Amino acid sequence: MKTRTTEKIIPPPPVHFVGDGFRVHNFIPGVHPLTMERMDPFILLDYNSKYYFPPTDRPRGVGVHPHRGFETVSIAYRGRIAHHDSFGNSGVIGEGDVQWMTAASGLLHKEYHEKEFAGRGGDFHMVQLWVNLPAKKKMSPPKYQPITNDQMGRYHLPGNNGTIEVIAGSYKGIHGPASTFTPVSLMNARLKAGATADFEFISSYNTALLVIEGSLLINGSDKAPADHFVLFSNDGEQFVIEAAEDSTALILSGEPIYEPIAAHGPFVMNTRTEIYQAFEDVENGKFGWLED
């Protein structure tokens, strides 16, 4: 088994706000080499590093906006997120939970800090990941996969040294609950100080990790502090992480779709014509209606 080496360890880019409730570092698409094509099928990663929001009577968030052509994966490490869409779906993403939303053919959506969390304030810490869909699936019906923390697959490291929470894909025979359109692995590695964990993915799959908390040593030599993104080369299958302190990392790997990407704002299609059609369909009410 050949070692997969680190291509680049990327510090958090400058923050910006999405709406007034998500203070994010945009890693994908970000500074070179983190383009949509380089990380295909992962076409966006917004990371809200741990940030304290004071109490408010008006929940912060993002108002009504459309999506088409991909999936959004929201992972809440701290805080709680409420969401609604134009087909009458709604829910709350609790601390430690995941919402896997397939926007596909299109919907209107809004997401806010959950009312009680907003009212008391607190640390907010989350990831939103966009996963591309192949052309033949982009116009599939929208759907949701709400995944609570206790539904995730769990692999317990020897010696009570931590846990791998499997959201999608598998780890050492433990499978995650998420259904995906193309091969995707997504998991949280929660390691105690000094613990190690090894990961193995097909070399052609685009693979990375985000250090959520703590700090890691990659393959015994490369240091990755908190809030840094580790991009792996496509030169091997296996890598090892070691926690320099109690640490959490989000691991992601996926088979590239290898199709043209035409992206504009909330739409990710294969051609500019399809982007124009998406705007027209929103204007004509084909995404439904949702009150802001």
N, C-alpha and C positions, 0 to 999 in steps of 0.2 A: 504494500500500500504506500503510495507516494504522498509526501507531505504537501499540503496546500499552503503556500506562503502568503504573507501579507503583501498586497500591492501598495496600499497606502493607509495610514492612520490619520483621520481627518478631524481636526478640532471643530467645535460647534460654530457654524456661521453666525453672523449677527442676527439678533432676534427681530422678528416683526410680528405684528398682531394679525390674526385672522378673525374678523369681527372684533369684538372687545373681550372675548373670553378665552382665546387660545393664543398664548405667547410662545411662538414657535421658532425653532431653528429648522430651516429647510435644507435637508441633506440631499434629497432626490426630487427633481433634478437640481443639482447644485453646482458647486465649483467642479471643474474638470478633475477626475474623470467620471463624476457621478451623473451622467446623462441618463435619460429614459432608456436609450438604447443599451448603454453599458450595463444597466441593472435590470433590464427586461427579464421577467415580467413585472418587476416592481418599478412603477413609473412615478411615484411620489412618496416621500417620507417626510412628514412634518413632526417634529419632536418638541413637545412642550416640556422642557426640563423643569424640575421641581421649582414651583413658584407660588408664593403666598398671595392669595386673593383675599382682601378684607371683606367683611360682611356687607351685603347689599340687599335691598328689598326687590331690586329688579335684576333677575338673573342675567349674567353676561353670556354671550354666545355668538352664534352666527345666524342671521336671518334667513329667509327663504331663498334657496338657490337650487338650480337644476343639476342633475348628473346624467351622463349617458356613456356607455361603452366600456365600463370597468367596474371594479368592486372597491368599496372602502372597508378597511379593517381598523376599527378603533379599539385601542387597548388602554384601559384605565389602571394606572398604578396607584395613584392617589386622587381622591375626588370622585364625583359622580356626574354623569352626563345624561340629560334627558333629550329625546329626539322625537320628531313627528315627520310624517311624509304625506304626500298628496293622495295616497290610497287608503288613508285612515289608520296606518300603522303607527304605533308609538311605544315607547319603553324607556327604561333607565339602564344605563351601563354602570354597574356598581364597581366599587374598588376591587381590582383584581380580575375583572371580567372583560370580555371581548364582544364586540358586535361586528359581525361580518355581513355587510350589506352589499348585495348584488344590484347595482343600479341598472346595468344592462340597457334595455330599450329606453329607459328614462323615467325619472320621477322628480318631483320637487321635494326638498328636504330642508329641515332646520334642526339645529342642535344647540343646546344651552347647558350651563351648569344646572344641575338638578336643584329644585327650589330650596329644599332644606339645607343642602350644602352651601348654596349661595347665601342663605340667610345667616349662617353661622361663620362662613368664611373658612379658609384653611388652605393647606398645601394642595396644589393641583399638579399632576404629573401624568402625562399621557403620550401616546404615539398614535398618529393616524397614517396609515399606509394605503396607497392605492395599488391594486393589482390589476394588470391589464387582462382583457379578454381576447381570445382569438376572434378573427373576423366573423366566423360562422356562429359565434355565440354572443356577439355584441348586442343583438336585438332580442335576446331571450327575455322572458318576463322578469321583472324585479322580484327579489326575495330577500329574506333576512335569515341569518343564523345567529340567534343570541346564545352566547356561550358563557355560562357562569364558571367561576374559577373551579368549583368542585366537579364540573363536567370534563375538565381537561384531563388528558392522559398524564400519568405521573410515573416517572422513573426515579427511584430513590438511590442516590449515590451510596456506595459502601461506607460504613463507619459513621452513618448519620451526618454526612458531610454536605448535604444539600439535595436539591430536587430539580429535575428537568420537567417543566410543565409543557406538555405537547398540545399545541393549538391545532396545527395541521401537519400532515405528514406523520413520520414515526421516528422513534428514537429507541434503539436496542429492543425492538419488538413491541414497544408501547405506542399505540396510535392515538392521534388527536381526533376530536369530533368534527372538525370543519370539513365540509365537502368543497373541493376545488375543481375548476374546469380544466386546469393543466397542473402538472406536478409542482406542488409548492410545499415547502416545509417552513413552519413558523413555531418557535418555542422560546420559553423563558428559562434561562439557566440561573438558578438561585443557589449560589455557592457560599459555603462558610470559608473563612480565612484559611488559606493553605490548601483548600480542596482543588482537585483537578477534574476535568471532564473532557472527553474526546468526542469529536463529531466527524461524520463521514458522509459526503455528498458526491454525486457524480461530478467529475472534473469540469464538464461543460456547463454545469448549472451555475448561474451567477449567485454568489454567496457573500454574506457580510454579517457583521454583528454590530449592535449598538450597546455601549456600556451605559446602563440605566443608573446604576449606583455602584460605588466602590471603585476598584481598579483591577485590571487583569494583566497577566503576562501571557502572550500568545506564542505558542511553540517554543517556550522556554527562553525567549529572547526579546520580543517586541512588547513594549509597555503601552497599555491603552487605559488612560484615566477615564473617570466618569464623564459622561456626555460626549464622548468621542465615538466616531464611526470607523469601524475596521472593514476595509474592502479587501477581499481575498482574490488572489490571482486564480486563473483557471488552469493551474499547472499541476494539480494533484487532487486527491480525494479527502485526506484526513488532516485535521488540525486539533491542537490541544490548547485549552485555556486553563490557567491557574489563577485563583483568586488571591490577590495580595492582601485583601481584607474582605469582610463580608460583602458580597457583590451580587448584582443582578445584571444579566445581559439578555438582550433580545437577539435571537439567532434567526436569520432568514436565508433561504436558498430556494431557487426555482429554475425550472427549465425555460430557457428563452423561447419566445413565441416566433421570433424571426419574421415579423410582418412589418410593413410600413406603419409608422406612428404619426398621425396627424392630431395634434393637441391644441386646444384653445380653451383657456379657462376651465370650466367644469366638464368639458367634453373631450373624450379621447377616442378617436376613430382611426380609420386607415387612409382616408382621403380628405382633402379640403372640401370637396363637394358634400361629403357626409357631415362635416362640421356645419356648413351652411344650412343643410337640411335640419340639423338639430336645433339651430336657432329658430328656424321657421316653425318647427313643430312646437317649440315652447310658446312662440307668439300665437299659434293657432290653438292653444289649449290642450294639445295632445299629451302633455305631461301631467294633466290634472290641475287641481287648484289647492292652494294651501294658504291660510291666513298667516300673515307675518306676526 
